[in-house]
Amino acid sequence: MPFVSIDPATEERLASFPALDGGGIEAALDRARRGFETWKRVPPAERAERLLALADLVERGKAAYGLLMTREMGKPLASAVAEAEKCAWVCRYYAEHGPALLEPERFESTGTHCWVEYHPLGAVLGIMPWNFPFWQAMRSAVPTLMAGNAFLLKHSPNVPQCAVALDGLFARAGFPEGLFQNVFVEIEDIPRVLDDPIVQAASLTGSVAAGSALAAEAGRRIKTTVLELGGSDPFIVMESADLDRAVATAVDARMWNNGQSCIAAKRMLVQSSIADEFSRRLIDRVSALRVGDPRDPEVEVGPLARRDLRDRVAEQVDATVAVGAHVATGGRVPDRPGWYYEPTVLTDVPDGSPATDDEIFGPVACVFPVADVDEAIHRANATEFGLSSAIWTHDPHERARAVRDLEAGGVFINGMSASDPRVPFGGVKRSGYGRELGPHAIREFVNVKTVWVGD
């Protein structure tokens, strides 16, 4: 089956690429093996030089790469260009800090001397999603490469041109041949890739089902994984919050990337004393969002990335409304070409509906009144997910409760959940395990080697 690029704003077929056959897979694995044997001996300071060259290339080409992302998955152009800029940032972060993070560490022991060294493992298979087609791949690959490993990118089938562009970027930045490779591998061929001894680990950002399947395959082969899966992030607003800022941020936090973000603010838990006013302002702002061609600089919300994704959002909203939820604005598929869905606000959402139990991956905000911080935290944790969270409050007790009791990989106080190259990112519960970014990521795929000297 080919990997097909389709413009979600026009439904125009842009390009297609054939999947690798058995011979192609073996050739890619052999290139990774040779690339790793060269790269693992390159000192970290020289690896950092390649990352700086990569950062410069991405930054210089950000307009073209942004347009490519917009054409393949529909995000507004300004946010696509910002995504390219963030990729340059992650390269520079690890170029600056990576060598120090890989330095040996001294330990007290029964020996005369004892220290720990960090050695690369081999190749890492990165199974990456379409919603941030450059950023997700870069944030996984860059610390992995800095640690001395090779990286095999198995990208989402609907963003193949982004995958090809990434492959070319690493080659132009001077990384050894085979070290970073885009591989057009079918899902059924992933076990074959994991079978090869050069592949020692895998990282996946995607659905719970995909993460579970990968973990099972890797586990059978005793190979480590990092999983960043779904989210149903709470956005808690207490009565001490700055309501103007909270509402403005809520719109951005839910509608960013056309609502297609794992850490989007999917459930707005608002203290009852301010819930009506919060909802009124939220509805006004969401109703005013400009929807259309994502290449238009005035457009704030573009199409969803694929027809099936748009149809799934519509089904989830319809099912939630069928059991009693109220559509305050939006809630329809526009009559136009492209895979659009109206920015939507749901209120009076009953428990047990798709809006409470599932992840709606689109521009749909749901508002839930809560009596106090106790109910807010209880409802925030009443989900199988635990990726990130946000709370808006100026009450020190409420802040402390959120930090202590919210079951999530991150707690953002008076701000929007976001990833940052400098700090770890990941989740708990069925949102996955392991961490990307920050100092933690560079040690996810290394041999932590203890050296003990007796005399």
Secondary structure by P-SEA (a helix, b strand, c coil): cccccccccccccccccccccaaaaaaaaaaaaaaaaaaaaccaaaaaaaaaaaaaaaaaaaaaaaaaaaaaccccaaaaaaaaaaaaaaaaaaaacccccccbbbbbccccccbbbbbbccbbbbbcccccccaaaaaacaaaaaabbbbbbbcccccaaaaaaaaaaaaaacccccccccccccccaaaaaaacccccbbbbcccaaaaaaaaaaaaaaccccccccccccccccccccaaaaaaaaaaaacccccccccccccccccccccaaaaaaaaaaaaaaccccccccccccccccccaaaaaaaaaaaaaaaaabbbcccccccccccccccccccccccccccccccccccccbbbbbbbccaaaaaaaaaccccccccccccccaaaaaaaacccccccccccccbbbbcccccccccccbbbbccccccccccccbbbbbbcc
